[in-house]
Amino acid sequence: MSETENVTAAVEPYVINSYGVSNELLSEGAALVRESGLRHVAFIMDGNGRWATARGLPRESGHKEGMVSFEQVAEYCADIGIRYVTVYAFSTENWKRPKHEVNAILMILRRYLKRAMKLIDQKRVHFVVIGDISPFDEKTQQLIRDLDEKSACYDRVLNIALNYGGRAELVHAMNEAVREKAEQGVLSAESMLPGMGELLTEDDIERHLYTYPCPPPDMIVRTAGDKRLSNFLLWQSSYSELIFSPVLWPDYRQGDVNDSIRDFLSRQRRYGGVESTVGVK
């Protein structure tokens, strides 16, 4: 069994239910996951600012409430049997926002990482930060590394995209793949001449993506109604089903996850062929 096959083996859902969701909703969600075969779900958590503005609150309040949604949704996904969850928490473009808003977002994220460190054995999830963490202070970088290392024993994975950009990820992966070839002694001027075969394969690049060895997301959910990827998982999303929910992220909760899975189930996934693998035919 390959490394990727090994990490995508089926796992049974576990239920902590620390957020007071009914057993009926949990059972419904678990049944939907079994029917859909979902392994990896990604979320573009959009709408925090609009949620706050609509209530006459500062945008920072929207980010705080968005963190509540994030924690509840991530835990619920694990509870109903989704093994891999990836969330778009802070993009490389988010630095362009007003400084006070950026500082508030990063403070909220640091507080979450500190809480997660204390709850590793309760959550039973491997916390992985994907993206370029070099702009963060050394204390935060060390917290990220420690959280990854100490939670690595768990099979379920929560990828938190911080200072992440899909284009930057591809540049990183290609550079690392070229370095690997150079270290192996297979990179030379002659190897790059026409007719000498491929210098890099898709597998070479995939091994160096931030999300490796997670499988690509089956479903990417973007909240708040906008219909774009915004530089998120550009390589991995090739065959992902894109679900665009009108619900603002701070209002997106466990029942909305179930609704998104139902939408996924209605799709015909052909992967370039003619046979559907999920939903109606």
Residue pairs with C-beta under 8 A, 6 or more apart in sequence:
3 213
4 213
4 215
7 155
7 213
7 214
7 215
8 39
8 83
8 215
11 81
11 83
11 155
11 156
12 81
13 30
13 33
13 78
13 79
13 80
13 81
14 78
14 79
14 124
15 26
15 79
16 75
16 79
16 122
16 123
17 23
17 26
17 79
18 75
19 71
19 72
19 75
19 76
19 254
21 76
21 254
25 254
25 255
25 258
26 76
26 79
26 80
28 258
29 76
29 79
29 80
29 254
29 257
29 258
29 261
30 79
30 80
30 81
32 80
32 258
32 261
32 262
32 265
33 80
33 81
33 82
33 261
34 81
35 265
36 218
36 261
36 264
36 265
36 278
37 218
37 277
37 278
38 82
38 218
38 219
38 261
38 264
39 82
39 83
39 84
39 215
39 218
40 82
40 83
40 84
40 85
40 86
40 214
40 215
40 216
40 217
40 218
40 219
41 77
41 82
41 84
41 85
41 86
41 217
41 218
41 219
41 220
41 221
42 85
42 86
42 87
42 88
42 217
42 219
42 220
42 221
42 232
42 233
42 237
42 240
43 73
43 85
43 86
43 87
43 88
43 220
43 221
43 222
43 223
44 88
44 220
44 221
44 222
44 223
44 229
44 230
44 232
45 66
45 69
45 70
45 87
45 88
45 89
45 223
45 249
45 252
46 222
46 223
46 224
46 226
46 248
46 249
47 62
47 66
47 223
47 224
47 225
47 247
47 248
47 249
47 250
47 251
48 59
48 62
48 63
48 65
48 66
48 248
48 249
48 250
49 59
49 62
49 63
50 62
50 224
50 248
51 62
51 65
51 66
51 248
51 249
51 250
51 251
52 58
52 59
52 60
52 61
52 62
52 63
52 65
53 59
53 62
55 61
59 101
59 104
60 100
60 101
60 104
60 105
62 250
63 101
63 104
63 105
63 108
64 108
65 250
66 249
66 250
67 108
67 112
68 250
69 249
69 250
69 251
69 252
69 253
70 87
70 89
70 112
70 249
71 112
72 253
72 254
73 252
73 253
73 254
73 257
74 85
74 87
74 125
74 158
75 123
76 254
76 257
77 85
77 257
78 85
78 123
78 124
78 125
78 156
78 158
80 257
83 155
83 156
83 157
84 156
84 157
84 159
84 214
84 215
84 217
85 157
85 158
85 159
86 130
86 158
86 159
86 160
86 161
86 211
86 214
86 217
86 233
87 158
87 159
87 160
87 161
88 161
88 164
88 230
88 232
89 109
89 160
89 161
89 162
89 164
90 105
90 106
90 109
90 131
90 161
90 162
90 163
90 164
91 161
91 163
91 164
91 165
91 230
91 231
91 232
92 131
92 132
92 163
92 164
92 165
92 168
92 231
93 165
93 230
93 231
94 102
94 105
95 102
95 135
95 163
97 105
106 136
109 160
109 162
110 140
110 143
113 127
113 129
113 140
113 143
113 144
113 147
114 143
116 123
116 127
116 147
116 151
117 143
117 146
117 147
117 150
120 127
120 147
120 150
120 151
120 154
123 151
124 154
124 156
125 151
125 154
125 156
125 157
125 158
126 148
126 151
126 152
126 153
126 154
126 155
126 156
126 157
126 158
127 147
127 148
127 151
127 158
127 160
128 148
128 157
128 158
128 159
128 160
129 144
129 147
129 148
129 159
129 160
129 161
129 162
130 159
130 160
130 161
130 162
130 164
130 169
130 210
130 211
131 161
131 162
131 163
131 164
131 165
131 168
131 169
131 210
132 163
132 164
132 168
132 172
133 140
133 141
133 144
133 162
133 163
134 141
135 163
136 144
136 162
136 163
144 162
157 214
159 210
159 211
159 214
161 210
161 232
164 210
164 232
165 231
166 229
166 231
166 232
166 233
166 234
166 235
167 231
167 234
169 209
169 210
169 234
169 235
170 205
170 234
170 235
172 208
172 210
173 205
173 206
173 208
173 209
173 235
174 200
174 205
174 208
176 208
177 200
177 204
177 205
177 207
177 208
178 187
178 199
178 200
180 204
180 208
181 187
181 199
181 200
181 204
187 199
190 196
191 199
192 199
205 235
206 212
206 235
209 235
209 236
211 233
211 236
216 233
216 236
216 237
216 238
216 239
216 240
217 233
217 236
217 237
217 240
218 240
218 241
218 264
219 240
219 241
219 242
219 243
219 260
219 261
219 264
220 229
220 232
220 233
220 237
220 240
220 241
220 242
220 243
221 243
221 244
221 245
221 260
222 228
222 229
222 242
222 243
222 244
222 245
223 245
223 246
223 247
223 248
223 249
223 252
224 245
224 246
224 247
224 248
224 249
225 244
225 245
225 246
226 244
227 242
227 244
229 237
229 242
233 240
239 269
239 271
241 264
241 267
241 269
243 260
243 263
243 264
245 252
245 256
245 259
245 260
247 256
264 278
264 279
265 278
265 279
266 279
266 280
267 278
267 279
268 276
268 278
268 279
268 280
268 281
269 276
269 277
269 278
269 279
270 276
270 277
271 277
